[in-house]
Amino acid sequence: MHALPEDHTGVRIARLRRERHLTQKALSELSGVPYSTLTKTEQGRLPATPHLIAACAHAMRVEVATIIGQPYTASLREDELDVLIRPIRNALDVYDLGSDPDIEARRPEVLHTAAEGLCRAVRAGEIKKAASDVAGLVEEATTAAHAAGSREGWLTLASLYRTSYDVAAKLGYPDLAQLALARMDWAAQRGSDAVLGGLTHYLRALTYLREGNFRTGGRLVTIGLSTLEQAEATHERKVVTGQLHLGAAVMAGRAHDGESAKEHLDAAERVSRDTGEAIKVHWLAFGPTNVATHRVSVFAELDQYGKAVDTAAGMHIPSGWPKSRTSHHHAEVARAQVWTGKLDHAFESLLKARKAAPQQAKYSPTVRETYASLEAAHRRLPESFLSYGAWLGPSH
């Protein structure tokens, strides 16, 4: 029995298309997506790319979230993750109420260490741990920041808001992710940290990237780079500057602007030669390895899947690299391998994505879309493949 038989992004695109009385040919013309690509995606034979999703959403005048939705409701409930979202939302809502008299906050250095621990957990792919602990820490750090009014207190709170964003984004709650970023920006301003302000603009740009709004995302990158110019020329500033260029490269790639994507990748590479592997600076994993994985991503965004696969084949992921980034990379390689017809290799990459960060892979749209395409392409499925689908669980 197939674990994801009837529900994937292609099916949802087809449903929305029919509701608007559009033929496949009409949607292809409106969206600019090649007809054969659209038909294969609706059938599940090709994984829906972010560019295709954004183009179809724009053509049908719906939000990307309408196509993607919250696709993991059943799995979230099964893993007891759905009950963790409401406390996070509540914790973000009390940001301006001052100190809570019923909360006795711990020392600033203790809260800072706890915040760093959650950042580390997210990078290790331990989403449930981060989701379980962040709400209580946000409430405690909110009280501490208001009581002390210190720069350190506000920056610790900003870090916890960032973890709230990470959890919401990875579990498919874009509205909560945007709210967390608004709170992060609020706390960063009170901490008077220009570098953190630049990082906030980078994360905001990613939310618009997911929505297919490349123009606004590009503006945020530009503002972020301008904000960073106000900071001292530190190692930290260089790292965030490089990461902004990487975000801009993916943005340009998804907009199919190859020239701009190359310019930003080259700029990030120049920065990485100076910084080296700066994995723990704001937990961005910036450095030569991240530049290399982003080159793979950009080739895939530009529909140059052969180049993406070849580039990935020549890469080496260091053993100490963050598991969340490693998992994300293998998932993107798997999608590119499906497009190049390397189906067995694609499944091997999905296995690597799961091994690196199981919780993250389970809730990765790229993993699920790629698995659905592999399932549609295989008539006889090995037991290991079917067990992977059972592990993913139903989409709804």
C-alpha positions as CSV (number, residue, x, y, z in Angstrom):
1,M,0.0,0.0,0.0
2,H,1.4,3.4,-1.0
3,A,1.7,5.9,1.9
4,L,1.1,9.1,-0.2
5,P,-1.2,7.9,-2.9
6,E,-3.6,10.7,-3.7
7,D,-2.4,13.9,-2.1
8,H,0.6,15.9,-3.4
9,T,1.1,19.4,-4.6
10,G,0.4,18.4,-8.2
11,V,-3.0,17.2,-7.2
12,R,-3.8,20.4,-5.4
13,I,-2.7,22.5,-8.4
14,A,-5.0,20.4,-10.6
15,R,-7.9,20.9,-8.2
16,L,-7.4,24.7,-8.1
17,R,-7.0,24.8,-11.9
18,R,-10.3,23.0,-12.4
19,E,-12.1,25.2,-9.9
20,R,-11.1,28.2,-12.1
21,H,-12.2,26.4,-15.3
22,L,-8.7,26.4,-16.7
23,T,-7.3,23.7,-19.0
24,Q,-3.7,22.5,-18.5
25,K,-2.8,24.4,-21.6
26,A,-4.3,27.6,-20.4
27,L,-2.5,27.4,-17.0
28,S,0.7,26.6,-18.8
29,E,0.4,29.8,-20.9
30,L,-0.7,32.0,-17.9
31,S,2.1,30.7,-15.7
32,G,4.9,30.3,-18.2
33,V,5.4,26.7,-17.0
34,P,6.1,24.3,-19.9
35,Y,3.0,22.2,-20.7
36,S,4.8,18.9,-20.3
37,T,6.3,19.9,-17.0
38,L,2.8,21.0,-15.7
39,T,1.1,17.8,-16.8
40,K,3.8,15.6,-15.2
41,T,3.7,17.6,-12.0
42,E,-0.1,17.3,-11.7
43,Q,0.4,13.5,-12.3
44,G,3.0,13.4,-9.6
45,R,5.7,12.1,-12.0
46,L,7.9,15.2,-11.3
47,P,8.2,17.0,-7.9
48,A,6.7,20.4,-7.9
49,T,9.5,23.0,-7.8
50,P,9.2,26.2,-5.7
51,H,9.4,28.2,-9.0
52,L,6.5,26.2,-10.5
53,I,4.4,26.5,-7.4
54,A,4.9,30.3,-7.3
55,A,4.2,30.7,-11.0
56,C,1.0,28.7,-10.8
57,A,-0.1,30.5,-7.6
58,H,0.4,33.9,-9.4
59,A,-1.4,32.7,-12.5
60,M,-4.4,31.5,-10.5
61,R,-4.3,34.5,-8.2
62,V,-3.9,32.5,-5.0
63,E,-1.3,32.5,-2.3
64,V,1.5,29.9,-2.3
65,A,0.1,28.8,1.0
66,T,-3.2,28.0,-0.7
67,I,-1.4,25.4,-2.8
68,I,0.9,24.1,-0.1
69,G,-1.3,24.7,2.9
70,Q,-0.5,22.9,6.2
71,P,0.2,19.5,4.7
72,Y,1.3,17.6,7.7
73,T,-1.7,17.9,10.1
74,A,-2.0,14.2,10.7
75,S,1.7,13.6,11.1
76,L,2.0,16.6,13.5
77,R,-0.8,15.2,15.6
78,E,0.8,11.7,15.6
79,D,4.2,13.2,16.7
80,E,2.4,15.4,19.3
81,L,3.9,18.5,17.7
82,D,0.6,20.3,16.9
83,V,-0.1,21.0,20.6
84,L,3.2,22.9,20.9
85,I,2.2,25.6,18.4
86,R,-0.4,27.4,20.5
87,P,1.9,28.0,23.4
88,I,4.5,29.5,21.0
89,R,1.8,31.8,19.6
90,N,0.8,32.9,23.1
91,A,4.3,33.5,24.1
92,L,4.9,35.8,21.1
93,D,1.7,37.7,22.0
94,V,2.9,39.1,25.4
95,Y,6.0,40.8,24.1
96,D,4.9,44.3,25.1
97,L,3.2,43.6,28.5
98,G,6.3,44.1,30.6
99,S,7.5,41.8,33.3
100,D,5.2,39.0,34.4
101,P,5.0,39.1,38.2
102,D,4.4,35.4,38.3
103,I,7.6,34.5,36.5
104,E,10.9,34.5,38.3
105,A,13.5,34.8,35.6
106,R,16.9,33.2,35.9
107,R,20.2,35.0,35.5
108,P,21.0,36.6,32.0
109,E,23.9,34.2,31.4
110,V,21.7,31.2,32.1
111,L,19.0,32.4,29.7
112,H,21.6,33.1,27.0
113,T,23.0,29.6,27.3
114,A,19.5,28.1,27.1
115,A,18.8,30.2,24.0
116,E,22.0,29.0,22.4
117,G,21.1,25.5,23.2
118,L,17.8,25.8,21.3
119,C,19.7,27.2,18.3
120,R,22.0,24.2,18.5
121,A,19.0,21.8,18.7
122,V,17.4,23.3,15.5
123,R,20.7,22.9,13.6
124,A,20.9,19.3,14.8
125,G,17.4,18.7,13.4
126,E,15.9,18.3,16.9
127,I,12.7,20.2,16.0
128,K,10.5,18.7,18.8
129,K,13.0,19.7,21.5
130,A,13.1,23.2,20.2
131,A,9.3,23.4,19.9
132,S,8.8,22.0,23.4
133,D,11.1,24.4,25.2
134,V,10.9,27.7,23.3
135,A,7.6,29.0,24.5
136,G,8.5,28.9,28.2
137,L,11.9,30.4,27.5
138,V,10.4,33.2,25.5
139,E,8.0,34.1,28.4
140,E,10.9,34.0,30.9
141,A,13.3,36.0,28.7
142,T,10.5,38.6,28.0
143,T,10.2,39.2,31.7
144,A,14.0,39.3,32.1
145,A,14.4,41.8,29.2
146,H,11.7,44.2,30.5
147,A,13.0,44.0,34.1
148,A,16.7,44.6,33.3
149,G,16.4,46.7,30.1
150,S,19.9,45.5,29.1
151,R,21.2,45.0,25.6
152,E,22.1,41.4,26.5
153,G,18.6,40.7,27.7
154,W,17.0,42.0,24.5
155,L,19.4,40.1,22.3
156,T,18.7,36.8,24.1
157,L,15.0,37.4,23.6
158,A,15.7,38.1,19.9
159,S,17.5,34.8,19.7
160,L,14.5,33.0,21.1
161,Y,12.2,34.7,18.7
162,R,14.5,33.5,16.0
163,T,14.1,29.9,17.2
164,S,10.3,30.4,17.3
165,Y,10.6,31.4,13.6
166,D,12.7,28.3,12.8
167,V,10.2,26.0,14.4
168,A,7.2,27.6,12.7
169,A,8.8,27.7,9.3
170,K,10.0,24.1,9.4
171,L,6.6,22.8,10.6
172,G,4.6,24.7,8.0
173,Y,3.1,27.7,9.9
174,P,4.1,30.7,7.7
175,D,1.8,33.2,9.6
176,L,3.5,32.3,12.9
177,A,6.9,32.5,11.3
178,Q,6.2,36.0,10.1
179,L,5.0,37.0,13.6
180,A,8.1,35.6,15.2
181,L,10.3,37.7,12.8
182,A,8.4,40.8,13.6
183,R,9.1,40.2,17.3
184,M,12.7,39.4,16.5
185,D,13.1,42.8,14.8
186,W,11.4,44.5,17.7
187,A,13.9,43.0,20.2
188,A,16.9,43.6,17.9
189,Q,16.1,47.3,17.7
190,R,15.9,47.5,21.5
191,G,19.3,45.7,21.6
192,S,20.7,48.2,19.1
193,D,22.3,45.5,17.1
194,A,22.7,46.3,13.4
195,V,24.1,42.9,12.5
196,L,21.0,41.2,14.1
197,G,18.9,43.7,12.1
198,G,20.6,42.5,8.9
199,L,19.9,38.9,9.9
200,T,16.3,39.7,10.5
201,H,16.0,41.1,7.0
202,Y,17.6,38.0,5.6
203,L,15.0,35.8,7.4
204,R,12.2,38.0,6.3
205,A,13.4,37.7,2.7
206,L,13.2,33.9,3.0
207,T,9.5,34.2,3.9
208,Y,8.9,36.1,0.7
209,L,11.0,33.7,-1.2
210,R,8.7,30.9,-0.1
211,E,5.7,32.9,-1.2
212,G,7.2,33.6,-4.7
213,N,7.4,37.3,-4.0
214,F,10.9,37.8,-5.4
215,R,10.6,41.6,-5.7
216,T,9.9,42.2,-2.0
217,G,12.4,39.5,-1.1
218,G,15.0,41.3,-3.1
219,R,14.2,44.6,-1.5
220,L,14.7,43.1,1.9
221,V,18.1,41.7,0.9
222,T,19.1,45.2,-0.3
223,I,17.9,46.8,3.0
224,G,19.7,44.1,5.0
225,L,23.0,44.8,3.3
226,S,22.5,48.5,3.9
227,T,21.7,47.9,7.5
228,L,24.9,45.9,7.9
229,E,26.9,48.8,6.6
230,Q,26.0,50.6,9.8
231,A,27.7,47.9,11.9
232,E,31.4,47.7,12.8
233,A,33.5,45.7,10.3
234,T,33.6,42.6,12.4
235,H,33.8,38.9,11.5
236,E,30.2,38.6,12.5
237,R,29.2,41.3,10.0
238,K,31.1,39.5,7.2
239,V,29.3,36.3,7.9
240,V,25.8,37.8,7.8
241,T,26.7,39.7,4.7
242,G,27.8,36.5,3.0
243,Q,24.6,34.8,4.0
244,L,22.5,37.6,2.6
245,H,24.3,37.2,-0.7
246,L,23.4,33.5,-0.6
247,G,19.8,34.2,0.1
248,A,19.8,36.7,-2.8
249,A,21.4,34.1,-5.1
250,V,18.5,31.6,-4.4
251,M,16.0,34.4,-4.8
252,A,17.5,35.3,-8.2
253,G,17.7,31.7,-9.2
254,R,14.0,31.1,-8.4
255,A,13.1,34.2,-10.5
256,H,15.2,32.6,-13.3
257,D,17.7,35.5,-13.3
258,G,20.9,33.5,-13.8
259,E,23.2,36.5,-14.1
260,S,22.2,38.0,-10.8
261,A,22.3,34.7,-9.1
262,K,25.9,34.2,-10.2
263,E,26.9,37.6,-9.0
264,H,25.6,37.0,-5.5
265,L,27.1,33.5,-5.4
266,D,30.5,34.9,-6.4
267,A,30.2,37.7,-3.8
268,A,29.4,35.1,-1.1
269,E,32.3,33.0,-2.2
270,R,34.7,35.9,-1.8
271,V,33.4,36.6,1.7
272,S,33.7,32.9,2.6
273,R,37.4,32.9,1.7
274,D,37.9,35.5,4.4
275,T,35.6,34.0,7.0
276,G,36.3,30.3,6.5
277,E,33.8,27.9,8.0
278,A,31.8,30.1,10.5
279,I,29.2,27.5,11.4
280,K,28.2,28.9,14.8
281,V,28.1,32.6,14.0
282,H,24.3,33.2,14.4
283,W,24.1,29.5,13.6
284,L,24.0,30.3,9.8
285,A,26.5,27.6,8.9
286,F,28.1,30.1,6.6
287,G,31.4,29.3,4.9
288,P,32.7,27.6,1.7
289,T,30.5,24.5,2.3
290,N,27.4,26.5,2.5
291,V,28.4,28.4,-0.7
292,A,28.9,25.1,-2.5
293,T,25.5,23.7,-1.4
294,H,23.8,27.0,-2.5
295,R,25.4,26.6,-6.0
296,V,23.6,23.3,-6.2
297,S,20.4,25.0,-5.1
298,V,20.7,27.8,-7.6
299,F,21.4,25.4,-10.5
300,A,18.2,23.5,-9.5
301,E,16.2,26.8,-9.3
302,L,17.4,27.6,-12.8
303,D,16.2,24.2,-14.0
304,Q,19.8,23.2,-14.7
305,Y,19.3,19.9,-12.9
306,G,22.2,18.1,-14.6
307,K,24.6,20.8,-13.4
308,A,23.1,20.6,-9.9
309,V,23.6,16.8,-9.8
310,D,27.2,17.0,-11.2
311,T,28.1,19.8,-8.8
312,A,26.8,17.9,-5.8
313,A,28.7,14.8,-6.9
314,G,31.9,16.6,-6.6
315,M,31.2,18.0,-3.1
316,H,32.3,16.9,0.3
317,I,30.1,17.7,3.3
318,P,32.3,17.9,6.5
319,S,31.4,15.6,9.3
320,G,30.8,18.4,11.7
321,W,28.5,20.4,9.4
322,P,25.0,21.1,10.9
323,K,22.7,18.1,10.4
324,S,19.8,20.3,9.4
325,R,21.7,21.9,6.5
326,T,23.1,18.4,5.5
327,S,19.5,17.0,5.4
328,H,18.3,20.0,3.4
329,H,21.1,19.6,0.9
330,H,20.5,15.9,0.3
331,A,16.7,16.6,-0.2
332,E,17.5,19.2,-2.9
333,V,19.9,16.8,-4.6
334,A,17.2,14.1,-4.6
335,R,14.8,16.4,-6.4
336,A,17.4,17.3,-9.0
337,Q,18.1,13.6,-9.5
338,V,14.5,12.8,-10.2
339,W,14.5,15.5,-12.9
340,T,17.5,13.9,-14.5
341,G,16.0,10.4,-14.3
342,K,18.4,9.1,-11.7
343,L,15.5,7.6,-9.6
344,D,17.5,5.1,-7.6
345,H,20.1,7.7,-6.7
346,A,17.3,10.1,-5.7
347,F,16.0,7.5,-3.2
348,E,19.5,7.1,-1.8
349,S,19.6,10.9,-1.3
350,L,16.3,10.8,0.5
351,L,17.7,8.2,2.8
352,K,20.7,10.4,3.5
353,A,18.3,13.3,4.2
354,R,16.4,11.2,6.8
355,K,19.6,9.9,8.4
356,A,21.0,13.4,8.8
357,A,18.0,14.9,10.5
358,P,14.9,12.6,10.7
359,Q,12.5,15.1,12.2
360,Q,13.3,17.8,9.7
361,A,13.2,15.4,6.7
362,K,9.8,14.1,7.8
363,Y,8.3,17.6,7.5
364,S,10.2,18.8,4.5
365,P,8.0,19.6,1.5
366,T,10.9,18.8,-0.8
367,V,11.3,15.3,0.7
368,R,7.6,14.6,0.4
369,E,7.2,15.9,-3.1
370,T,10.2,13.9,-4.3
371,Y,9.0,10.8,-2.6
372,A,5.6,11.2,-4.3
373,S,7.3,11.5,-7.7
374,L,9.4,8.4,-7.1
375,E,6.3,6.5,-6.1
376,A,4.5,7.6,-9.2
377,A,7.4,6.6,-11.4
378,H,7.9,3.0,-9.9
379,R,5.5,0.2,-10.7
380,R,7.1,-2.3,-8.4
381,L,8.4,-0.8,-5.2
382,P,11.0,-2.4,-2.9
383,E,10.1,-2.9,0.7
384,S,12.6,-0.3,1.8
385,F,10.9,2.3,-0.4
386,L,7.4,1.6,1.0
387,S,8.7,1.7,4.6
388,Y,10.1,5.2,3.9
389,G,6.6,6.2,2.8
390,A,5.1,4.7,5.9
391,W,7.6,6.7,8.0
392,L,6.6,9.9,6.3
393,G,2.9,9.2,7.0
394,P,-0.1,10.8,5.4
395,S,0.1,14.3,4.1
396,H,-3.1,15.3,5.8
